[in-house]
Amino acid sequence: METYKPIDCGFYDILEANATQKRYTKIQYYTDIHEFITTNAVIKNLITAQGEEFMELATGELIRLDQIVKIDETFAPHYAGYQDFTCDC
């Protein structure tokens, strides 16, 4: 697994706002083995463990914050030039 890279404070605020609202959020991210995943889930909490930050979903799944590509229509700053070719069809 790659070393954790802290995320932008403004993007963290967006994640925190979504967690507070407890609504379904479209989340796109990479797994530890570089699978690209798109899910719709409720963000339960943002947590820190062993110097890394995670998003905990209502399903119990943990997503490392620096692996998040996009939340709803907002790209993470380190993926700003990313081209989204996914289809919701």
C-alpha positions in Angstrom: 0.0 0.0 0.0 1.2 3.5 -0.8 2.1 6.0 1.9 -0.9 8.1 3.0 -0.9 11.7 1.5 -3.0 14.2 3.6 -5.9 15.7 1.6 -6.8 19.3 1.0 -8.6 21.0 3.9 -11.3 22.3 1.6 -12.0 18.8 0.2 -12.1 17.5 3.8 -14.8 20.1 4.6 -16.9 18.8 1.7 -16.6 15.2 3.1 -17.5 16.4 6.6 -20.6 18.3 5.3 -21.8 15.1 3.5 -21.2 13.0 6.7 -23.1 15.5 8.8 -26.1 15.5 6.3 -26.3 11.7 6.5 -27.6 11.5 2.9 -26.7 9.1 0.1 -23.5 10.3 -1.7 -21.9 9.1 -4.9 -18.4 8.2 -4.1 -15.7 7.2 -6.6 -12.4 5.9 -5.3 -9.5 3.5 -5.9 -9.0 0.4 -3.7 -5.7 -0.7 -2.4 -5.3 -2.9 -5.5 -6.2 0.0 -7.8 -9.7 -1.0 -8.7 -11.9 2.0 -9.6 -15.1 1.8 -7.6 -18.3 3.8 -7.8 -20.8 3.5 -4.9 -23.7 5.4 -3.5 -23.6 5.3 0.3 -24.2 7.2 3.5 -21.0 8.6 5.1 -21.2 7.6 8.7 -18.0 9.2 10.0 -14.5 10.5 9.2 -11.9 8.9 11.4 -8.1 8.9 11.9 -6.2 5.6 12.6 -2.5 5.1 12.7 -1.8 8.5 11.1 -4.2 7.9 8.2 -7.7 9.4 7.6 -10.6 7.3 6.5 -14.3 7.7 5.6 -16.5 5.1 7.3 -19.6 4.3 5.3 -22.9 3.2 6.9 -22.1 -0.3 5.5 -19.0 -0.4 7.7 -16.6 -0.1 4.8 -13.5 2.1 5.3 -12.1 4.2 2.4 -8.8 6.0 2.8 -9.4 9.7 2.1 -6.4 10.1 -0.3 -7.9 7.3 -2.5 -11.1 9.2 -3.1 -11.4 10.6 -6.7 -14.8 12.2 -6.6 -17.7 13.0 -4.2 -20.9 13.7 -6.0 -19.8 16.2 -8.7 -16.6 17.4 -6.9 -13.2 16.0 -7.8 -10.6 15.7 -5.1 -7.9 18.3 -5.8 -5.2 15.7 -6.5 -7.5 14.3 -9.3 -8.5 17.8 -10.7 -7.4 16.9 -14.2 -9.0 13.4 -14.1 -11.4 12.6 -17.0 -14.5 10.9 -15.9 -15.6 8.4 -18.5 -17.9 6.4 -16.3 -21.6 6.0 -17.3 -24.5 5.9 -14.9 -26.6 4.0 -17.5 
